[in-house]
Amino acid sequence: METQIFINLKEKSEALDKADKLKNFRSQFLFPKHNGKNVLYFTGNSLGLQPIHTKEYILQELKDWEQYGVEGHFHAKHPWFSYHEFLTEKMAKIIGAMPEEVIMMNQLTSNLHFLMVSFYRPYQRKRKILCEFPAFPSDIYALQSQIKFHGGNPDIDLIMIKSEKDDYIIDDEKIISAIHQYKDDLALVFIGGVNYLSGQVFDIPKITKAANNADVICGWDLAHAAGNIELKLHDWNIDFAVWCSYKYLNSGPGSVGGAFVHQKHLQNFDLPLFAGWWGTNKEERFKMKAVFEPMPTAERWQVSNAPVLSMAACLASLDIFDEATMPALIQKSKQLTAFLEEMIIQINNLFNKEVFRIITPKTRGAQLSVICNVSQPKKLFDELIQHGIIVDWREPHVIRFAPVPLYNSFEDIYLLGEELKNIVPKFL
Ligand SMILES: *Cc1c(COP(=O)(O)O)cnc(C)c1O
């Protein structure tokens, strides 16, 4: 019986890999090695793997720097003056935005601060911010510090909506009813579109609509959503969003972040912002005038000239997304995650125990988070790492598995199952 189960998984993984139209993309990525073999990599939600062409993209800029020096701003193959523009349309396609609504700049948390300057405008009673709990710590620090910056008290003005249970899952309706409850006091709703810990995908359009109907701005952290799930930021009418490019977007550690500002706000030149020279009318930029001429696009929020080397890495990856396309990636992602779920259930059945309790709900992207129900869960995690299985640990007992459609195969999941079959009994 035991082997029968896994023979079925093996056969199924082979059939699924054979039918996978995206399978050739795997060879465009570099896998870390463990004892001379590729690791089983399931942490693309934390740091995406390096595309093989990234080096060439960066080398191109180093060569142009060598050859042109400062002239590279206009004479490089991809002129640095407008380098960020090479990313805009490709990024816009991934998140369902109009190009003018998107700007790749800075990094995630910095972008959140810059956009909150424009979109967190407490006045009179309306001062509170509503977010989910647990939200990513950096987001919480940003929200708390913005409240303090405006003279508020985070203990009073930051409302965190918690799960009813021990599984970190928050009903969308709970958030919506909290918006109704606090609407006279709320200035901003800001939530992670895909919760980093549980992998839950929130109903972004529905929550946004509820906030907007209550006359509250709604922003989203899409760190775990961009390049992972279907997004239609423009059609969903969301006010603003920020994300990073080093998770599902494979642009390398600390690479350039992204920001979205809905078209409906772009003509509002009264919005306050922290300005810099990369946000002024580009025709006039090098005339070094003392007057800021705000651009009518999300580029207005750009303060500094673009970090070309990290943008080159971002471009290398966005070119892959352009070729693979989000709809195809999402289709494979659903199959991969379903297969991972099936494998985990079989492991549980094998040991007659819910060794791994899946907390991620069905509204999910390429991630399953499990509560690890063994006496020493951290030791189990350590043992996985020692076997070249790269997964991610969150205290006190959560393991996150992210099978990424660009480079994970169904066989990876089958092999993970084989390893778990051997490792789990040591911890029962
Ligand atoms: C990864 C992540 C961050 C990281 O922020 P940086 O500014 O890129 O360091 C912030 N928020 C969320 C929700 C994340 O998942």
The ligand as a Tripos MOL2 file, in Angstrom:
@<TRIPOS>MOLECULE
LIG
   15    15     1     0     0
SMALL
NO_CHARGES

@<TRIPOS>ATOM
      1 C1          9.2750   40.6580    1.3510 C.3       1 LIG1
      2 C2          8.3590   41.6230    1.9410 C.ar      1 LIG1
      3 C3          8.8110   42.8940    2.3370 C.ar      1 LIG1
      4 C4         10.2620   43.2920    2.2340 C.3       1 LIG1
      5 O1         10.4310   44.6720    2.1640 O.3       1 LIG1
      6 P1         11.7230   45.3370    1.4910 P.3       1 LIG1
      7 O2         11.4630   46.7610    1.5980 O.co2     1 LIG1
      8 O3         11.7930   44.8210    0.0840 O.co2     1 LIG1
      9 O4         12.9280   44.8830    2.2560 O.co2     1 LIG1
     10 C5          7.8730   43.7730    2.8540 C.ar      1 LIG1
     11 N1          6.5680   43.4320    2.9630 N.ar      1 LIG1
     12 C6          6.1200   42.2100    2.5820 C.ar      1 LIG1
     13 C7          4.6670   41.8650    2.7110 C.3       1 LIG1
     14 C8          7.0070   41.2720    2.0830 C.ar      1 LIG1
     15 O5          6.5640   40.0610    1.7380 O.3       1 LIG1
@<TRIPOS>BOND
     1     1     2 1
     2     2     3 ar
     3     2    14 ar
     4     3     4 1
     5     3    10 ar
     6     4     5 1
     7     5     6 1
     8     6     7 2
     9     6     8 1
    10     6     9 1
    11    10    11 ar
    12    11    12 ar
    13    12    13 1
    14    12    14 ar
    15    14    15 1
@<TRIPOS>SUBSTRUCTURE
     1 LIG1         1 GROUP 0 **** ****
